[in-house]
Amino acid sequence: MATLYVLYGSATGNAEHIAKDLASRPCPAPFASMEALELDSFKKKKLLDTWKEAPSHGLQKHGVLVVASTTGNGDPPENASRFVRYIKRKATVTEMPFSNCAFAVLGLGDTNYDQFCATGQVRHIYVFTMSKRQPNPFPPLHKRLLIH
């Protein structure tokens, strides 16, 4: 059965906590399970191999939710830096590794920094581009919701 992957990049634990909390909830249809993983585990877990092919469970796309925090002034957290470097490579863009994935990105950040949610925005733009779809605008979350 199909798995909904909840991938996170977290420096202080907030994104990790949100991802694991989401993965512990009842699984939404049509997925049979959810799994929370660090973003940098995508190669070790062979997720790219899984996502290269269309799902065999009657779904049109693999489900991927990315929960990403931003550290410093727009930097990815340590456990997401490999993934960010991977999606920024020119060769990755031509490979289109996410063309069989449906994505959602939740970017976390601190409005005190100029590059608020920069890591989430980078992932949003690159991943949607590599999934052969035009990215939707990435509205700043702080304009709609403040979480303390």
C-alpha positions as CSV (number, residue, x, y, z in Angstrom):
1,M,0.0,0.0,0.0
2,A,1.0,3.6,-0.5
3,T,2.9,5.6,2.1
4,L,2.6,9.3,2.7
5,Y,6.1,10.6,3.5
6,V,6.4,13.5,5.9
7,L,10.0,14.8,5.5
8,Y,11.4,17.3,7.9
9,G,14.4,19.6,8.3
10,S,14.7,20.9,11.8
11,A,17.3,22.8,13.8
12,T,15.5,23.3,17.1
13,G,13.0,20.5,16.9
14,N,9.9,22.4,15.9
15,A,9.6,21.0,12.3
16,E,10.5,17.6,13.6
17,H,7.8,17.7,16.2
18,I,5.2,18.9,13.7
19,A,6.2,16.2,11.2
20,K,6.1,13.4,13.8
21,D,2.8,14.7,15.2
22,L,1.3,14.6,11.7
23,A,2.7,11.1,11.1
24,S,1.2,9.8,14.3
25,R,-2.3,10.8,13.4
26,P,-4.8,8.6,11.5
27,C,-3.6,8.2,7.9
28,P,-5.6,10.1,5.3
29,A,-7.2,8.2,2.4
30,P,-5.9,6.9,0.1
31,F,-2.7,6.2,1.9
32,A,-2.1,3.1,4.1
33,S,0.6,4.6,6.2
34,M,2.6,7.7,7.0
35,E,6.3,7.9,7.8
36,A,8.2,10.9,9.3
37,L,11.8,11.1,8.1
38,E,14.7,13.6,8.1
39,L,15.0,15.3,4.7
40,D,18.6,14.1,4.5
41,S,17.6,10.5,4.7
42,F,16.0,10.6,1.2
43,K,19.0,8.8,-0.3
44,K,19.6,6.3,2.5
45,K,15.9,5.3,2.4
46,K,16.1,5.0,-1.4
47,L,13.1,7.3,-1.7
48,L,14.2,8.6,-5.1
49,D,14.0,5.0,-6.5
50,T,10.5,4.7,-5.1
51,W,9.4,8.0,-6.6
52,K,10.9,7.4,-10.0
53,E,8.1,5.1,-10.9
54,A,4.4,5.9,-10.7
55,P,2.7,4.4,-7.7
56,S,1.4,0.8,-8.2
57,H,-1.4,1.2,-5.7
58,G,-3.9,2.8,-8.0
59,L,-2.8,6.3,-7.0
60,Q,-1.7,8.9,-9.6
61,K,1.1,10.3,-7.5
62,H,3.3,9.5,-4.4
63,G,2.4,11.7,-1.4
64,V,5.1,13.9,0.1
65,L,4.8,16.6,2.8
66,V,7.8,18.6,3.5
67,V,8.0,20.5,6.9
68,A,11.1,22.8,6.7
69,S,12.5,25.2,9.2
70,T,15.0,28.0,8.4
71,T,18.0,28.7,10.6
72,G,20.1,31.8,10.7
73,N,19.4,34.1,7.8
74,G,17.9,31.7,5.2
75,D,20.0,28.6,5.8
76,P,18.6,25.1,5.8
77,P,19.0,23.1,9.0
78,E,21.8,20.6,9.2
79,N,19.6,17.6,8.7
80,A,18.2,19.1,5.5
81,S,21.3,20.6,3.9
82,R,22.1,17.5,1.6
83,F,18.5,17.6,0.3
84,V,18.7,21.3,-0.5
85,R,22.0,20.9,-2.3
86,Y,20.6,18.0,-4.2
87,I,17.5,19.9,-5.5
88,K,19.6,22.9,-6.4
89,R,21.9,20.9,-8.8
90,K,21.3,21.5,-12.5
91,A,21.5,17.7,-13.2
92,T,18.7,17.1,-10.7
93,V,16.4,19.6,-12.5
94,T,16.9,17.7,-15.8
95,E,16.2,14.3,-14.1
96,M,12.8,15.5,-12.9
97,P,13.0,13.1,-9.9
98,F,9.7,14.3,-8.4
99,S,7.5,14.0,-11.4
100,N,5.5,11.2,-9.8
101,C,5.0,13.0,-6.5
102,A,2.3,15.3,-5.2
103,F,3.8,17.8,-2.8
104,A,2.9,20.2,0.0
105,V,5.5,22.3,1.8
106,L,5.2,23.9,5.2
107,G,8.0,26.4,5.8
108,L,8.8,27.6,9.3
109,G,10.9,30.6,10.2
110,D,11.4,33.6,12.3
111,T,10.0,36.9,11.1
112,N,12.9,38.8,12.7
113,Y,15.1,37.6,9.8
114,D,15.2,39.0,6.3
115,Q,15.1,35.5,4.8
116,F,12.0,34.4,6.7
117,C,11.0,30.9,5.5
118,A,13.7,30.9,2.9
119,T,14.4,27.2,3.1
120,G,10.7,26.3,2.6
121,Q,10.5,28.7,-0.3
122,V,13.6,27.1,-2.0
123,R,12.2,23.6,-1.6
124,H,8.8,24.7,-2.8
125,I,10.1,26.3,-6.0
126,Y,12.6,23.5,-6.9
127,V,10.4,20.6,-6.0
128,F,7.4,21.9,-7.9
129,T,9.6,22.6,-10.9
130,M,11.0,19.1,-10.8
131,S,7.5,17.7,-10.6
132,K,6.6,19.2,-14.0
133,R,4.2,21.6,-12.4
134,Q,4.2,25.4,-12.1
135,P,4.7,26.2,-8.4
136,N,1.8,28.1,-6.7
137,P,2.8,31.3,-5.0
138,F,4.4,30.7,-1.6
139,P,2.5,33.1,0.7
140,P,4.2,34.1,3.9
141,L,2.6,32.1,6.6
142,H,3.1,34.9,9.1
143,K,0.6,37.0,7.3
144,R,-2.1,34.5,7.9
145,L,-1.1,32.7,11.1
146,L,1.2,33.4,14.0
147,I,2.3,30.5,16.1
148,H,4.0,31.2,19.4
